[in-house]
Amino acid sequence: MNGMTEFRLHGRGGQGIVAAAAVFAEAVFREGRYAWAFSLFGAERRGAPVTAFIRVSDSPLMPRCRVYRPDYVAVLDVTLGGSAVRSGLKEGGALLINAPDSQNAASLMEELNPDGAIKLYTVNATAIAVKHNLTIGGFPMVNTVIIGALARICGLAGLASIEEAVARRVSSRREDNLKAAAEGFAAVREVSGHER
């Protein structure tokens, strides 16, 4: 890896976005790199917007500020979509969105990647979470699905490291979360139809 890789995650309170960032950082650390995860949110309530950040580097010395120019952006809730989530994403970077398979790929590409400067990926994290009974009060917990998919597209953590981090950090419904992460890893697709 050359230099530092930066991630920004957008979600809503109750989706496990802060836990997702911590699990992903631990998985990357298990691969022999340094990682730091932190979050930014206002009112701590279910459904409120939450942003989490992850930095990965070969050096333990990393900035301790928000990520403004991420290499990767993951969106846990498609209602947070729109051009704002792409803000600052580096040219050649990747945007991962939790969206149904039936989502109109052409529409997403036109809205979020009109210049073709980024790679756009989708995974139906909501359906996978529901399939594995990962809901709280009817609210799907998509975090482990998203980190599985994110690991696949960035290549900084293998599925085994993701599963080890999930097993160590997730205490509730551990087996279901492990299955969901593995399914997210397998199910992520590039919008153009090409699989990485």
C-alpha positions as CSV (number, residue, x, y, z in Angstrom):
1,M,0.0,0.0,0.0
2,N,1.3,3.4,-0.9
3,G,0.6,6.2,1.6
4,M,-2.7,6.4,3.4
5,T,-6.2,5.2,2.4
6,E,-9.2,7.1,3.8
7,F,-12.9,6.0,4.1
8,R,-16.1,7.9,5.0
9,L,-19.2,6.0,6.0
10,H,-22.7,7.6,6.0
11,G,-25.6,6.1,7.9
12,R,-28.3,6.7,10.4
13,G,-28.3,6.1,14.1
14,G,-29.3,2.5,14.9
15,Q,-27.6,1.0,11.8
16,G,-24.4,0.3,13.6
17,I,-22.2,2.6,11.6
18,V,-19.8,3.4,14.5
19,A,-19.4,-0.3,15.2
20,A,-18.9,-1.0,11.5
21,A,-16.0,1.5,11.4
22,A,-14.4,-0.1,14.5
23,V,-14.7,-3.7,13.1
24,F,-13.3,-2.7,9.7
25,A,-10.3,-0.9,11.4
26,E,-9.6,-4.0,13.5
27,A,-9.8,-6.3,10.4
28,V,-7.3,-4.1,8.6
29,F,-5.1,-4.1,11.6
30,R,-5.2,-7.9,11.5
31,E,-3.8,-7.7,8.0
32,G,-0.7,-5.9,9.3
33,R,-1.6,-2.2,8.8
34,Y,-2.4,0.6,11.1
35,A,-6.0,1.8,11.2
36,W,-8.0,4.4,13.1
37,A,-11.8,4.8,13.2
38,F,-13.9,7.5,14.7
39,S,-17.3,9.1,14.2
40,L,-19.3,12.3,14.0
41,F,-22.9,12.7,14.9
42,G,-25.3,15.2,16.5
43,A,-28.3,14.1,18.5
44,E,-27.8,10.5,19.6
45,R,-31.1,9.1,18.4
46,R,-32.3,6.4,16.0
47,G,-32.6,7.6,12.5
48,A,-30.4,10.7,12.9
49,P,-27.5,11.0,10.3
50,V,-24.2,9.7,11.5
51,T,-20.8,9.8,9.7
52,A,-17.9,7.6,10.5
53,F,-14.3,7.8,9.3
54,I,-11.5,5.3,8.9
55,R,-7.9,5.9,8.0
56,V,-5.5,3.1,7.0
57,S,-1.7,3.4,6.7
58,D,1.6,1.6,6.9
59,S,2.6,4.2,9.5
60,P,1.0,4.7,12.9
61,L,1.3,8.5,12.3
62,M,-2.0,9.7,10.8
63,P,-4.0,12.9,11.0
64,R,-6.6,13.2,13.8
65,C,-9.2,15.1,11.9
66,R,-12.2,14.4,9.7
67,V,-11.7,12.8,6.3
68,Y,-12.5,15.3,3.6
69,R,-11.0,13.6,0.5
70,P,-11.8,9.9,0.9
71,D,-10.7,7.1,-1.4
72,Y,-13.9,5.2,-0.5
73,V,-17.4,6.2,0.6
74,A,-20.0,3.8,1.9
75,V,-23.7,4.7,2.3
76,L,-25.6,2.5,4.6
77,D,-29.0,4.2,3.9
78,V,-29.9,5.0,0.3
79,T,-32.1,7.9,1.5
80,L,-28.9,9.7,2.5
81,G,-27.9,9.5,-1.2
82,G,-27.5,12.3,-3.6
83,S,-24.5,14.2,-4.7
84,A,-23.6,15.2,-1.1
85,V,-22.4,11.8,-0.2
86,R,-19.9,11.9,-3.1
87,S,-18.5,15.2,-1.9
88,G,-14.7,15.2,-1.8
89,L,-14.5,11.6,-3.1
90,K,-11.2,11.3,-5.0
91,E,-11.1,10.8,-8.7
92,G,-10.8,7.0,-9.2
93,G,-12.3,6.4,-5.8
94,A,-15.2,4.1,-5.0
95,L,-18.7,4.7,-3.8
96,L,-20.6,1.8,-2.1
97,I,-24.4,2.1,-1.7
98,N,-26.8,-0.1,0.2
99,A,-29.4,-0.3,-2.6
100,P,-31.9,-2.9,-3.8
101,D,-30.8,-5.1,-6.7
102,S,-33.7,-3.6,-8.6
103,Q,-32.3,-0.1,-8.2
104,N,-32.0,1.6,-11.6
105,A,-28.3,1.4,-12.1
106,A,-28.4,3.9,-15.0
107,S,-30.1,6.5,-12.8
108,L,-27.6,6.0,-9.9
109,M,-24.7,6.3,-12.4
110,E,-26.2,9.5,-13.9
111,E,-26.8,11.1,-10.5
112,L,-23.7,10.1,-8.6
113,N,-21.2,9.5,-11.4
114,P,-22.1,11.7,-14.3
115,D,-18.4,12.2,-15.3
116,G,-17.4,8.6,-14.9
117,A,-14.7,9.7,-12.5
118,I,-15.5,7.1,-9.7
119,K,-16.4,3.4,-9.4
120,L,-20.0,2.9,-8.1
121,Y,-20.9,-0.3,-6.3
122,T,-24.2,-1.6,-4.8
123,V,-25.1,-4.3,-2.3
124,N,-28.6,-5.0,-1.1
125,A,-27.5,-4.9,2.6
126,T,-31.1,-4.3,3.9
127,A,-32.3,-7.6,2.3
128,I,-29.3,-9.5,3.6
129,A,-29.7,-8.1,7.1
130,V,-33.4,-9.0,7.1
131,K,-32.6,-12.5,5.8
132,H,-30.3,-13.1,8.7
133,N,-32.8,-11.6,11.3
134,L,-30.5,-8.7,12.0
135,T,-33.2,-6.2,12.9
136,I,-33.9,-4.1,16.0
137,G,-37.4,-2.9,16.3
138,G,-37.9,-3.6,12.6
139,F,-34.8,-1.5,11.7
140,P,-32.3,-3.5,9.7
141,M,-28.7,-3.6,11.1
142,V,-26.8,-3.4,7.9
143,N,-23.3,-2.7,9.3
144,T,-21.7,-6.1,9.0
145,V,-23.0,-6.6,5.5
146,I,-21.5,-3.2,4.4
147,I,-18.1,-3.9,5.9
148,G,-18.0,-7.3,4.1
149,A,-18.8,-5.5,0.9
150,L,-16.3,-2.7,1.6
151,A,-13.5,-5.2,2.3
152,R,-14.1,-6.8,-1.0
153,I,-14.0,-3.7,-3.1
154,C,-11.0,-2.1,-1.3
155,G,-8.9,-5.2,-0.9
156,L,-7.3,-4.1,2.4
157,A,-8.9,-6.8,4.5
158,G,-9.7,-10.4,3.6
159,L,-12.9,-12.1,4.6
160,A,-11.1,-14.1,7.3
161,S,-9.9,-10.9,9.0
162,I,-13.4,-9.4,8.7
163,E,-14.9,-12.5,10.3
164,E,-12.3,-12.5,13.1
165,A,-13.0,-8.9,13.9
166,V,-16.8,-9.4,13.8
167,A,-16.4,-12.5,16.1
168,R,-14.4,-10.4,18.6
169,R,-16.3,-7.2,18.5
170,V,-19.9,-8.1,17.9
171,S,-21.6,-9.7,20.9
172,S,-25.2,-9.9,19.7
173,R,-26.3,-12.5,17.1
174,R,-22.7,-13.2,16.3
175,E,-23.3,-16.2,13.9
176,D,-25.9,-14.2,12.0
177,N,-23.5,-11.3,11.7
178,L,-20.7,-13.5,10.4
179,K,-23.0,-14.9,7.7
180,A,-24.2,-11.4,6.8
181,A,-20.6,-10.1,6.4
182,A,-19.7,-13.1,4.2
183,E,-22.8,-12.6,2.1
184,G,-22.1,-8.8,1.7
185,F,-18.5,-9.8,0.6
186,A,-19.9,-12.1,-2.0
187,A,-22.9,-10.0,-3.2
188,V,-21.4,-6.6,-3.8
189,R,-21.5,-5.6,-7.5
190,E,-20.1,-2.8,-9.6
191,V,-23.0,-0.8,-11.2
192,S,-21.5,-1.1,-14.6
193,G,-22.1,-4.9,-14.2
194,H,-18.4,-5.7,-13.8
195,E,-17.5,-7.6,-10.7
196,R,-14.2,-6.9,-9.0
